[in-house]
Amino acid sequence: MPATQRTNRPSPGQVMQQRPARARPHWTLLALAASLMVVLGACSSNTGTASQSAAAGSGGNVVKLSGFQFNPTALTVPVGTKVTFENMDSTDHTVTNGKDGTPDANALFNQTVHPGSTFDFTFTKAGTYNVTCMIHHSMNMTITVQ
């Protein structure tokens, strides 16, 4: 008599025991982690010590508040230039005429800038202006108006 080969199919009434599922990478979490690394890399790439001159129409009159720093930390603009301060962090900052978190006497500007918001200030007189954040005292920059 020929031998019959047994198959692994369950017979009616038998319950087939399931193998435990193998751990598979969760692609959504991997994609999220990769996106976060790109964003953090972009935030940490500012130089923090760059000096920038603002030529008319060049867009050089934007100061980014990012990574708890003003970027650039030094800016030179002509009299009558509007400077835009753009908060790219996820917390409030102030843009205050002063240094080390303390406003100057008779400060020309002192504005809270919420995350994702901007504050514009037009410099109408020549001089050197210190800018600080009263919330984060280590955030400082200088604007020279010629």
Secondary structure as GFF3:
##gff-version 3
##sequence-region A 1 146
A	DSSP	alpha_helix	27	43	.	.	.	ID=ss1
A	DSSP	beta_strand	51	53	.	.	.	ID=ss2
A	DSSP	beta_strand	62	66	.	.	.	ID=ss3
A	DSSP	beta_strand	69	71	.	.	.	ID=ss4
A	DSSP	beta_strand	74	77	.	.	.	ID=ss5
A	DSSP	beta_strand	81	87	.	.	.	ID=ss6
A	DSSP	beta_strand	93	99	.	.	.	ID=ss7
A	DSSP	beta_strand	102	103	.	.	.	ID=ss8
A	DSSP	beta_strand	110	113	.	.	.	ID=ss9
A	DSSP	beta_strand	118	123	.	.	.	ID=ss10
A	DSSP	beta_strand	127	132	.	.	.	ID=ss11
A	DSSP	beta_strand	140	145	.	.	.	ID=ss12
###
